[in-house]
Amino acid sequence: MNSVKRLKWCGFLLLLLPFTANAQSNYSIGAGDEIKMTVYGQPELSIDAQVNNDGTVEIPLLGSLKISGRSSGDAAKLIADRYQNGNVLKNPQVNVLITKYRSHVVSILGKVARPGKLVLEGSTSLTQAIAWAGGVLDAGSERIILVRTDANGKQERREYDLQKVLGKEVDNSPIVWLQDGDTLYVPNAGRFYVSGEVRTPGMYPLDRPLNVMQAVGVGGGITTRASERSVKLFRKQTDGSVKELRAKPEDTVQDGDILVVQESLF
């Protein structure tokens, strides 16, 4: 898939998956975020405030209150409970709206059109982040690497096939949601070579997982003179030598592989 198609597809899915109110409610407030608090029937208690580095905000009649780590709905409930339990207000109706998102950031690196840091304005999926970065370039792989740090400071590395992730989102399967501090990396696409009895021999990008049969198809398929059962695979070894293998249709193609489709003897 070329870069234009990728950009269009990612952009289309970005429209399919808007930041709904339900998705926004999953966002955890953090230091640096800005909020607007209102209390129904009590306009004098309304405030616009930025969350302090310690996660607190000055709430009228209550003082400093920690709201970081909570969704906007949970923060509103916490404030309402404090007003109620402290006999400050009776049955208060509190609303908290996040007006600026500054605390949750994802880094997007590698072969994308616009690498950089994305501020998560609510729940954001992997494909939405790639779309924000302008999509994967022609030189980039569709193998997306996600690096995530857990609560203990340990880094976890995950890999995703972009086409499969896109398919899941269309089918309403579980979506890959991003978290604060995640790093997405799009590496260079690998290369493989197809020669012999194929219609368009040459070098091709290995930008997604392919088996031998699919790789031959990328090369235009076999000619009428080809032997379908005789495909040689030349693969570079760790010591620098090249090993000749008899390729099976279901074998996975690796970066640098050379496939040679032989001529039929009959």
C-alpha positions in Angstrom: 0.0 0.0 0.0 1.5 3.3 -1.0 1.8 6.3 1.4 -1.3 8.2 -0.2 -3.5 5.2 0.4 -2.2 4.8 4.0 -2.9 8.4 4.7 -6.4 8.2 3.4 -7.2 5.0 5.2 -5.8 6.3 8.5 -7.6 9.6 8.1 -10.9 7.8 7.3 -10.6 5.7 10.5 -9.8 8.9 12.4 -13.2 10.1 11.4 -14.8 6.8 12.2 -13.4 6.9 15.7 -14.1 10.4 17.1 -13.3 11.3 20.7 -16.8 10.6 22.0 -18.0 11.7 25.4 -17.7 8.2 26.7 -14.1 7.9 25.5 -13.2 11.3 27.0 -14.6 10.1 30.3 -11.8 7.5 30.5 -9.1 10.2 30.5 -7.2 10.5 33.7 -6.6 14.1 34.8 -2.9 15.0 35.3 -0.6 17.8 36.3 -0.7 20.7 33.8 -4.2 20.0 32.6 -6.6 22.8 32.7 -10.2 22.4 34.0 -13.4 24.3 34.3 -15.6 23.5 37.4 -19.2 24.6 37.7 -21.8 24.0 40.4 -25.4 24.1 39.3 -27.2 27.1 40.8 -23.9 28.4 42.4 -22.2 30.5 39.7 -19.9 32.1 42.3 -18.2 28.7 42.8 -17.3 28.3 39.2 -13.5 28.2 38.5 -11.0 27.8 35.7 -7.9 26.3 37.0 -4.7 24.4 36.1 -3.8 21.2 37.9 -0.7 21.8 40.1 2.4 19.6 39.9 1.2 17.7 43.0 -2.1 17.0 41.3 -4.2 19.4 43.3 -6.6 22.2 42.5 -7.9 25.0 44.8 -11.7 24.4 45.1 -13.8 27.2 46.5 -14.9 26.6 50.1 -13.0 23.3 50.2 -9.3 24.3 49.7 -6.7 22.2 48.0 -8.1 18.9 46.6 -6.2 16.3 44.7 -7.9 15.3 41.5 -5.1 13.8 39.4 -5.5 10.2 38.4 -9.3 10.6 38.2 -11.6 11.0 35.2 -13.5 14.3 35.0 -16.7 12.5 36.2 -14.8 11.0 39.2 -13.3 14.4 40.0 -16.8 16.0 39.9 -18.2 13.3 42.2 -15.3 13.7 44.7 -15.9 17.5 44.9 -19.7 17.0 45.2 -19.2 14.5 48.0 -16.9 16.9 49.9 -19.4 19.7 49.6 -22.2 17.3 50.8 -20.3 15.6 53.6 -18.9 18.9 54.9 -22.4 20.4 55.0 -21.3 23.1 52.7 -24.0 22.4 50.0 -27.0 20.2 49.9 -27.2 17.8 46.9 -24.7 19.7 44.9 -24.5 19.1 41.1 -20.9 19.5 40.1 -19.5 19.4 36.6 -15.8 19.2 35.7 -14.7 19.8 32.1 -11.1 19.4 30.9 -10.4 22.4 28.7 -6.7 21.8 27.9 -4.8 18.5 27.9 -1.2 18.9 28.7 -0.2 16.0 31.0 -0.5 12.9 28.7 1.9 12.7 25.9 2.9 10.0 23.3 6.0 10.2 21.2 5.8 9.1 17.5 9.1 8.4 15.9 10.6 6.8 12.7 9.2 6.7 9.2 6.1 8.8 9.5 5.3 12.0 7.8 5.3 14.2 10.9 7.2 12.6 13.8 6.7 14.4 17.2 4.8 14.4 20.5 1.1 14.0 20.5 -0.9 15.3 23.5 -3.7 12.7 24.3 -6.9 14.6 24.3 -9.0 11.8 25.6 -8.8 8.1 24.7 -6.6 7.8 21.6 -5.9 4.6 19.5 -2.7 3.5 17.8 -4.1 4.2 14.4 -5.4 7.7 15.4 -1.9 8.5 16.5 -0.4 7.3 13.3 -3.0 9.3 11.4 -2.1 12.4 13.4 1.6 11.9 12.4 0.6 11.9 8.7 0.7 8.2 8.1 3.5 5.8 7.3 5.9 6.8 4.6 6.8 4.6 1.6 10.1 3.8 3.2 8.4 2.8 6.5 7.3 -0.6 7.7 3.7 -1.5 8.6 5.2 -3.2 11.6 4.5 -0.7 14.4 6.6 -0.9 17.6 5.0 0.3 20.9 7.3 0.8 23.9 5.5 1.2 27.2 6.8 1.7 30.7 4.9 0.1 33.6 4.4 1.4 37.1 7.7 -0.3 38.2 9.7 1.5 35.5 10.1 -1.7 33.4 9.9 -1.2 29.6 7.7 -3.5 27.6 8.1 -3.8 23.8 5.1 -4.8 21.6 4.8 -5.1 17.9 1.6 -4.6 15.8 0.8 -5.2 12.2 -0.9 -2.0 11.1 -3.1 -3.8 8.6 -4.4 -6.2 11.2 -5.0 -3.3 13.7 -6.9 -1.4 11.1 -9.0 -4.5 10.4 -9.8 -4.9 14.1 -11.0 -1.4 14.4 -13.3 -1.8 11.4 -14.7 -5.1 12.9 -15.2 -3.4 16.3 -12.7 -5.8 17.9 -10.6 -4.6 20.9 -8.7 -1.5 20.0 -5.1 -0.7 20.9 -5.4 2.3 23.2 -2.4 4.4 24.0 -1.2 5.5 27.5 0.7 8.5 28.8 4.5 8.0 28.1 4.0 5.5 25.3 6.4 5.6 22.3 5.4 4.5 18.8 8.2 3.7 16.4 7.8 3.0 12.7 11.0 1.3 11.5 12.4 1.2 7.9 10.8 -1.4 5.7 12.9 -4.4 4.9 13.7 -5.5 1.3 13.4 -8.7 -0.6 14.2 -9.8 -4.1 12.3 -11.9 -6.6 13.9 -13.2 -9.8 13.6 -16.0 -12.3 10.3 -17.0 -13.8 8.1 -14.2 -12.5 6.4 -11.4 -14.4 8.0 -8.4 -12.8 11.3 -9.5 -11.1 13.0 -6.9 -8.9 13.5 -5.6 -5.4 10.4 -4.9 -3.2 9.8 -3.4 0.2 9.1 -5.9 3.0 6.7 -3.5 4.8 4.4 -6.2 6.2 4.6 -9.9 7.0 4.7 -12.0 3.8 5.1 -15.7 3.1 6.8 -17.0 -0.1 3.6 -17.4 -2.0 2.6 -13.8 -1.3 6.1 -12.5 -2.1 6.0 -14.2 -5.5 2.6 -12.6 -6.0 4.1 -9.2 -5.3 6.5 -9.9 -8.2 3.5 -10.3 -10.5 3.1 -14.0 -10.1 4.8 -16.8 -12.0 5.2 -17.0 -15.8 3.9 -19.9 -18.0 7.4 -21.4 -17.9 7.7 -21.5 -14.2 7.8 -24.5 -11.9 5.3 -23.7 -9.1 7.0 -26.3 -6.8 10.6 -25.1 -7.4 11.4 -21.8 -5.6 14.8 -21.4 -4.3 15.4 -19.0 -1.3 18.8 -17.5 -0.7 19.2 -16.1 2.9 22.1 -14.3 4.5 23.3 -16.0 7.7 24.6 -14.4 10.9 28.2 -15.2 9.9 27.8 -13.3 6.6 27.5 -16.4 4.4 24.5 -17.0 2.1 22.6 -20.3 2.4 20.4 -21.8 -0.3 17.1 -23.2 1.0 14.2 -25.0 -0.7 11.3 -22.6 0.0 7.8 -23.7 0.9 4.8 -21.5 0.0 4.0 -20.9 3.7 7.6 -20.0 4.7 8.0 -16.4 6.1 10.1 -14.0 4.0 12.8 -12.2 5.9 14.6 -8.9 5.2 17.3 -9.5 2.5 15.8 -12.7 1.2 16.3 -13.6 -2.5 13.6 -15.7 -4.1 14.3 -17.4 -7.4 11.5 -19.1 -9.3 12.9 -21.8 -11.5 11.8 -22.8 -14.9 9.8 -26.0 -15.3 11.6 -28.9 -16.9 8.6 -30.0 -18.8 
